[in-house]
Amino acid sequence: MIETLPTQIQVVEVSPRDGLQNEKTHISTEQKLVLLARLVAAGCTRIEATSFVNPHKVPQMADAEALCERLPALDQVRYTGLILNERGYRRLRDTSLHEAGLVVPATDTFGIRNQGLNVADAVAMATEVIRDGVQTGFPVQATIAVAFGCPFEGDVTASAVIDIAEALAAAGPVELALADTVGVAVPTQVYRLFSELQAQLTPLPLRAHFHNTRNTGIANAYAAMQAGVSILDASMGGIGGCPFAPNASGNIATEDLLYMLQRGGVEHGLQLQTLLEGAAWLEQALGKPVPSMLLKAGVFPPPV
């Protein structure tokens, strides 16, 4: 029911990082700056700009430091960088970014393939990084990857995710997210897990990150909102995927999410038409169609 939804949603735009990392077409630093400028013009205030990972494994992110040196300093915009370990955290801290986004796996196999750490070691690493952030006054948020299902180990139990979430929350992150990294979640699963976490971790802000691999991404975003989540990741054009997860496709498209929010009377603060123009630009930059449904079908009702 619409009355159960938050009145306002904060969208974290992830196309510069999660969106581009799995694309085969190389996107230059200059093109990334154009992408970022388009996002800012659309009103995006939280942007995941890059990641500090091994450039040999994720070549699209090889220019992380160079990109950060050229990011425009804007009072209303906060830039986040993704990190997988303490080394990435130290690299990020040497840049102008405002926030670190840690990734912690929900399964050992995915963790070892994604970042060379099993769950226990990743939680220990994350705890140290988060505590350093608390001590130095630097915001660190954490995301639990494959929280709804793993491509290598299958189903992930809610209790396993809750145990990880409680351990991370105890260290003091500014925010905690659950990621459906390979797009296997369904709305009932999303609603139950986020509802449990809301009950146990309030007032820690919760965020949701969905991929649309099996066409359930927007429905899952709605279910998360029903559970009280008011921060959602999305990617302009719906681009994205994980290099270390077989068949992982794109994130939910920011413009598709905004269409649902606007038609449902939920505030989001972004300019839909500007994002659609950006998605069209992305198609040209990547040399292929992007997954966005709204870019194909257009808004409704049509502009007068």
MIGUTOR-244328 format. One record per residue (C-alpha): x, z, y; residue in three letters. Coordinates in Angstrom, 2 decimals. Layout:
(rec (X, Z, Y), "ALA")
...
END
This chain:
(rec (0.00, 0.00, 0.00), "MET")
(rec (1.30, -0.89, 3.44), "ILE")
(rec (0.74, 2.60, 4.80), "GLU")
(rec (3.32, 4.00, 2.38), "THR")
(rec (6.12, 1.91, 3.89), "LEU")
(rec (8.61, 3.04, 6.55), "PRO")
(rec (7.61, 1.90, 10.03), "THR")
(rec (11.09, 0.49, 10.67), "GLN")
(rec (13.80, -0.96, 8.45), "ILE")
(rec (17.50, -1.21, 9.26), "GLN")
(rec (19.01, -4.36, 7.75), "VAL")
(rec (22.69, -4.35, 6.81), "VAL")
(rec (23.85, -7.97, 6.92), "GLU")
(rec (26.30, -8.69, 4.08), "VAL")
(rec (26.74, -12.47, 4.20), "SER")
(rec (30.30, -12.40, 5.63), "PRO")
(rec (31.50, -10.36, 2.64), "ARG")
(rec (29.16, -10.27, -0.36), "ASP")
(rec (27.71, -13.58, 0.68), "GLY")
(rec (30.97, -15.50, 0.86), "LEU")
(rec (33.09, -13.81, -1.80), "GLN")
(rec (31.73, -15.85, -4.70), "ASN")
(rec (31.58, -19.22, -2.93), "GLU")
(rec (33.94, -21.92, -4.14), "LYS")
(rec (34.11, -23.70, -0.78), "THR")
(rec (36.80, -22.04, 1.32), "HIS")
(rec (35.47, -20.64, 4.58), "ILE")
(rec (38.14, -20.29, 7.26), "SER")
(rec (38.62, -17.34, 9.57), "THR")
(rec (37.30, -19.50, 12.42), "GLU")
(rec (34.13, -20.30, 10.47), "GLN")
(rec (33.67, -16.63, 9.63), "LYS")
(rec (33.85, -15.78, 13.32), "LEU")
(rec (31.14, -18.38, 13.99), "VAL")
(rec (29.03, -16.81, 11.22), "LEU")
(rec (29.52, -13.36, 12.73), "LEU")
(rec (28.60, -14.63, 16.19), "ALA")
(rec (25.38, -16.09, 14.81), "ARG")
(rec (24.52, -12.78, 13.17), "LEU")
(rec (25.16, -10.87, 16.37), "VAL")
(rec (23.01, -13.38, 18.29), "ALA")
(rec (20.21, -12.69, 15.81), "ALA")
(rec (20.39, -8.97, 16.62), "GLY")
(rec (22.33, -7.69, 13.60), "CYS")
(rec (23.82, -4.29, 14.41), "THR")
(rec (25.38, -3.42, 11.02), "ARG")
(rec (27.48, -6.13, 9.47), "ILE")
(rec (29.63, -6.01, 6.35), "GLU")
(rec (32.46, -8.11, 7.76), "ALA")
(rec (34.98, -8.32, 4.91), "THR")
(rec (36.54, -6.52, 1.95), "SER")
(rec (40.00, -5.14, 1.30), "PHE")
(rec (40.60, -6.34, -2.24), "VAL")
(rec (43.23, -8.28, -4.15), "ASN")
(rec (43.35, -11.71, -2.47), "PRO")
(rec (44.41, -13.36, -5.72), "HIS")
(rec (41.18, -12.21, -7.36), "LYS")
(rec (38.91, -12.78, -4.36), "VAL")
(rec (40.55, -15.56, -2.29), "PRO")
(rec (37.71, -15.72, 0.26), "GLN")
(rec (38.69, -12.25, 1.48), "MET")
(rec (42.42, -12.97, 1.85), "ALA")
(rec (42.12, -12.96, 5.66), "ASP")
(rec (40.63, -9.46, 5.96), "ALA")
(rec (43.15, -8.09, 8.45), "GLU")
(rec (43.35, -11.36, 10.40), "ALA")
(rec (39.58, -11.45, 10.74), "LEU")
(rec (39.40, -7.82, 11.87), "CYS")
(rec (41.95, -8.50, 14.62), "GLU")
(rec (39.57, -11.08, 16.10), "ARG")
(rec (36.24, -9.29, 15.75), "LEU")
(rec (34.51, -8.94, 19.11), "PRO")
(rec (34.15, -5.31, 20.18), "ALA")
(rec (30.46, -4.84, 20.93), "LEU")
(rec (28.86, -1.50, 21.71), "ASP")
(rec (25.73, -2.23, 19.68), "GLN")
(rec (27.47, -3.60, 16.55), "VAL")
(rec (29.11, -1.62, 13.74), "ARG")
(rec (31.38, -3.45, 11.31), "TYR")
(rec (31.83, -2.27, 7.74), "THR")
(rec (34.48, -3.20, 5.20), "GLY")
(rec (34.15, -2.91, 1.43), "LEU")
(rec (36.83, -1.07, -0.54), "ILE")
(rec (37.40, -0.51, -4.25), "LEU")
(rec (40.21, 2.04, -4.16), "ASN")
(rec (42.38, 4.22, -1.94), "GLU")
(rec (44.75, 1.36, -1.14), "ARG")
(rec (41.85, -0.65, 0.25), "GLY")
(rec (40.77, 2.39, 2.25), "TYR")
(rec (44.20, 2.70, 3.86), "ARG")
(rec (44.20, -1.01, 4.72), "ARG")
(rec (40.77, -0.67, 6.31), "LEU")
(rec (41.79, 2.38, 8.32), "ARG")
(rec (44.53, 0.32, 9.96), "ASP")
(rec (41.93, -2.08, 11.40), "THR")
(rec (39.23, -1.81, 14.05), "SER")
(rec (36.33, -1.50, 11.58), "LEU")
(rec (33.87, 1.33, 12.11), "HIS")
(rec (33.02, 2.29, 8.53), "GLU")
(rec (34.25, 2.09, 4.94), "ALA")
(rec (31.96, 1.12, 2.10), "GLY")
(rec (33.14, 2.42, -1.27), "LEU")
(rec (32.04, 0.94, -4.58), "VAL")
(rec (31.67, 3.17, -7.65), "VAL")
(rec (30.57, 1.62, -10.98), "PRO")
(rec (27.76, 3.00, -13.10), "ALA")
(rec (29.45, 1.85, -16.33), "THR")
(rec (33.03, 2.01, -17.59), "ASP")
(rec (33.26, -1.65, -18.63), "THR")
(rec (32.10, -3.01, -15.29), "PHE")
(rec (34.34, -0.57, -13.43), "GLY")
(rec (37.43, -1.61, -15.35), "ILE")
(rec (36.70, -5.31, -14.85), "ARG")
(rec (35.68, -4.95, -11.20), "ASN")
(rec (38.30, -2.51, -9.95), "GLN")
(rec (40.41, -1.24, -12.83), "GLY")
(rec (38.73, 2.19, -12.95), "LEU")
(rec (36.30, 3.78, -15.34), "ASN")
(rec (33.39, 5.81, -13.99), "VAL")
(rec (35.16, 9.18, -14.03), "ALA")
(rec (38.28, 7.85, -12.33), "ASP")
(rec (36.22, 5.93, -9.75), "ALA")
(rec (34.21, 9.04, -8.88), "VAL")
(rec (37.43, 11.04, -8.51), "ALA")
(rec (38.93, 8.35, -6.28), "MET")
(rec (35.77, 8.11, -4.20), "ALA")
(rec (35.61, 11.87, -3.78), "THR")
(rec (39.11, 11.90, -2.30), "GLU")
(rec (38.39, 9.00, 0.05), "VAL")
(rec (35.08, 10.48, 1.22), "ILE")
(rec (36.69, 13.86, 1.84), "ARG")
(rec (39.42, 12.20, 3.85), "ASP")
(rec (36.74, 10.51, 5.91), "GLY")
(rec (34.99, 13.83, 6.49), "VAL")
(rec (38.24, 15.50, 7.56), "GLN")
(rec (39.24, 12.71, 9.92), "THR")
(rec (35.78, 11.97, 11.27), "GLY")
(rec (35.66, 8.44, 9.82), "PHE")
(rec (32.33, 7.33, 8.27), "PRO")
(rec (32.52, 6.52, 4.56), "VAL")
(rec (29.47, 5.41, 2.60), "GLN")
(rec (29.28, 4.78, -1.13), "ALA")
(rec (27.49, 2.24, -3.31), "THR")
(rec (26.84, 2.69, -7.02), "ILE")
(rec (27.28, -0.76, -8.58), "ALA")
(rec (25.27, -2.03, -11.58), "VAL")
(rec (22.94, 0.93, -11.03), "ALA")
(rec (20.00, -0.81, -12.71), "PHE")
(rec (21.79, -2.63, -15.51), "GLY")
(rec (25.26, -3.81, -16.53), "CYS")
(rec (26.19, -7.31, -17.76), "PRO")
(rec (28.53, -5.78, -20.34), "PHE")
(rec (26.86, -2.54, -21.44), "GLU")
(rec (23.20, -3.38, -20.90), "GLY")
(rec (20.70, -0.82, -19.66), "ASP")
(rec (21.95, 2.00, -17.45), "VAL")
(rec (20.03, 5.25, -17.70), "THR")
(rec (18.57, 6.86, -14.61), "ALA")
(rec (20.24, 10.14, -15.55), "SER")
(rec (23.69, 8.49, -15.54), "ALA")
(rec (23.11, 7.09, -12.06), "VAL")
(rec (21.75, 10.40, -10.77), "ILE")
(rec (24.81, 12.26, -12.11), "ASP")
(rec (27.13, 9.86, -10.26), "ILE")
(rec (25.02, 10.06, -7.11), "ALA")
(rec (25.09, 13.87, -7.10), "GLU")
(rec (28.87, 13.92, -7.56), "ALA")
(rec (29.35, 11.49, -4.69), "LEU")
(rec (26.85, 13.27, -2.45), "ALA")
(rec (28.75, 16.53, -2.90), "ALA")
(rec (31.80, 14.97, -1.24), "ALA")
(rec (29.89, 14.19, 1.97), "GLY")
(rec (29.36, 10.42, 2.41), "PRO")
(rec (27.35, 9.28, 5.41), "VAL")
(rec (25.09, 7.17, 3.17), "GLU")
(rec (24.54, 6.36, -0.51), "LEU")
(rec (23.38, 3.02, -1.90), "ALA")
(rec (22.24, 1.73, -5.26), "LEU")
(rec (23.16, -1.87, -6.04), "ALA")
(rec (21.42, -4.17, -8.48), "ASP")
(rec (24.67, -6.09, -8.78), "THR")
(rec (23.47, -8.61, -11.36), "VAL")
(rec (19.80, -8.77, -10.42), "GLY")
(rec (18.19, -7.18, -13.47), "VAL")
(rec (15.99, -4.51, -11.86), "ALA")
(rec (12.20, -4.54, -11.69), "VAL")
(rec (10.07, -2.78, -9.06), "PRO")
(rec (8.85, 0.08, -11.26), "THR")
(rec (12.44, 0.96, -12.18), "GLN")
(rec (13.52, 0.76, -8.54), "VAL")
(rec (10.67, 2.94, -7.31), "TYR")
(rec (11.26, 5.66, -9.92), "ARG")
(rec (15.01, 5.89, -9.45), "LEU")
(rec (14.94, 5.91, -5.66), "PHE")
(rec (12.08, 8.42, -5.67), "SER")
(rec (14.14, 10.77, -7.85), "GLU")
(rec (17.16, 10.41, -5.59), "LEU")
(rec (15.08, 10.95, -2.45), "GLN")
(rec (13.78, 14.20, -3.92), "ALA")
(rec (17.24, 15.44, -4.91), "GLN")
(rec (19.52, 14.16, -2.13), "LEU")
(rec (17.46, 14.39, 1.07), "THR")
(rec (18.56, 14.34, 3.90), "PRO")
(rec (21.37, 11.98, 2.75), "LEU")
(rec (20.30, 8.45, 3.84), "PRO")
(rec (19.75, 6.05, 0.95), "LEU")
(rec (20.30, 2.29, 1.03), "ARG")
(rec (19.30, -0.46, -1.39), "ALA")
(rec (21.24, -3.61, -2.33), "HIS")
(rec (19.43, -6.27, -4.38), "PHE")
(rec (20.40, -9.59, -5.88), "HIS")
(rec (17.73, -12.17, -6.59), "ASN")
(rec (19.15, -13.43, -9.88), "THR")
(rec (15.84, -13.12, -11.73), "ARG")
(rec (13.55, -13.61, -8.73), "ASN")
(rec (12.70, -9.92, -8.35), "THR")
(rec (14.84, -9.13, -5.30), "GLY")
(rec (12.15, -9.07, -2.60), "ILE")
(rec (9.73, -7.20, -4.86), "ALA")
(rec (12.47, -4.65, -5.53), "ASN")
(rec (13.10, -4.27, -1.79), "ALA")
(rec (9.39, -3.54, -1.32), "TYR")
(rec (9.49, -0.96, -4.13), "ALA")
(rec (12.51, 0.74, -2.57), "ALA")
(rec (10.65, 0.90, 0.74), "MET")
(rec (7.67, 2.49, -1.01), "GLN")
(rec (10.07, 5.13, -2.34), "ALA")
(rec (11.13, 5.92, 1.23), "GLY")
(rec (14.26, 3.78, 1.60), "VAL")
(rec (14.62, 2.46, 5.16), "SER")
(rec (18.04, 0.73, 4.94), "ILE")
(rec (18.31, -2.57, 3.06), "LEU")
(rec (21.20, -4.94, 2.49), "ASP")
(rec (20.51, -8.67, 2.82), "ALA")
(rec (22.46, -11.89, 3.21), "SER")
(rec (21.64, -14.74, 5.56), "MET")
(rec (20.72, -17.77, 3.49), "GLY")
(rec (20.61, -15.66, 0.33), "GLY")
(rec (24.22, -16.49, -0.52), "ILE")
(rec (26.39, -14.21, -2.60), "GLY")
(rec (27.34, -12.94, -6.03), "GLY")
(rec (29.95, -10.88, -7.82), "CYS")
(rec (33.12, -12.64, -9.09), "PRO")
(rec (33.41, -10.11, -11.94), "PHE")
(rec (29.82, -10.30, -13.23), "ALA")
(rec (28.72, -13.32, -15.29), "PRO")
(rec (25.81, -15.29, -13.83), "ASN")
(rec (25.51, -13.02, -10.77), "ALA")
(rec (23.72, -15.01, -8.08), "SER")
(rec (22.94, -14.39, -4.46), "GLY")
(rec (21.57, -11.47, -2.51), "ASN")
(rec (18.06, -11.40, -1.15), "ILE")
(rec (17.95, -13.71, 1.86), "ALA")
(rec (17.75, -11.87, 5.16), "THR")
(rec (15.19, -14.31, 6.52), "GLU")
(rec (12.98, -13.98, 3.42), "ASP")
(rec (13.08, -10.20, 3.78), "LEU")
(rec (12.23, -10.42, 7.49), "LEU")
(rec (9.24, -12.64, 6.75), "TYR")
(rec (7.83, -9.94, 4.46), "MET")
(rec (8.54, -7.21, 6.99), "LEU")
(rec (7.05, -9.06, 9.95), "GLN")
(rec (3.88, -10.06, 8.12), "ARG")
(rec (3.57, -6.45, 6.95), "GLY")
(rec (3.95, -4.95, 10.41), "GLY")
(rec (7.32, -3.31, 9.73), "VAL")
(rec (9.83, -3.34, 12.60), "GLU")
(rec (13.33, -4.66, 11.99), "HIS")
(rec (14.77, -5.66, 15.36), "GLY")
(rec (16.13, -9.06, 14.30), "LEU")
(rec (15.41, -12.61, 15.47), "GLN")
(rec (14.00, -14.57, 12.55), "LEU")
(rec (14.35, -18.03, 14.09), "GLN")
(rec (18.01, -17.41, 14.97), "THR")
(rec (18.70, -16.37, 11.37), "LEU")
(rec (17.01, -19.52, 10.08), "LEU")
(rec (19.24, -21.58, 12.34), "GLU")
(rec (22.21, -19.67, 10.98), "GLY")
(rec (21.14, -20.34, 7.40), "ALA")
(rec (20.92, -24.06, 8.18), "ALA")
(rec (24.45, -23.86, 9.62), "TRP")
(rec (25.62, -22.15, 6.42), "LEU")
(rec (24.33, -25.05, 4.35), "GLU")
(rec (26.54, -27.37, 6.36), "GLN")
(rec (29.56, -25.05, 6.13), "ALA")
(rec (29.22, -24.63, 2.37), "LEU")
(rec (28.24, -28.23, 1.72), "GLY")
(rec (25.25, -27.30, -0.43), "LYS")
(rec (21.72, -25.87, -0.15), "PRO")
(rec (21.43, -22.10, 0.22), "VAL")
(rec (18.89, -20.11, -1.85), "PRO")
(rec (16.73, -19.05, 1.13), "SER")
(rec (13.07, -19.79, 0.44), "MET")
(rec (11.99, -19.50, 4.06), "LEU")
(rec (14.54, -22.09, 5.14), "LEU")
(rec (12.87, -24.54, 2.73), "LYS")
(rec (9.23, -23.62, 3.35), "ALA")
(rec (9.26, -22.56, 7.00), "GLY")
(rec (7.52, -19.64, 8.70), "VAL")
(rec (3.79, -19.05, 8.58), "PHE")
(rec (1.84, -19.51, 10.68), "PRO")
(rec (3.87, -22.48, 11.94), "PRO")
(rec (5.19, -22.25, 15.51), "PRO")
(rec (2.76, -23.70, 18.05), "VAL")
END
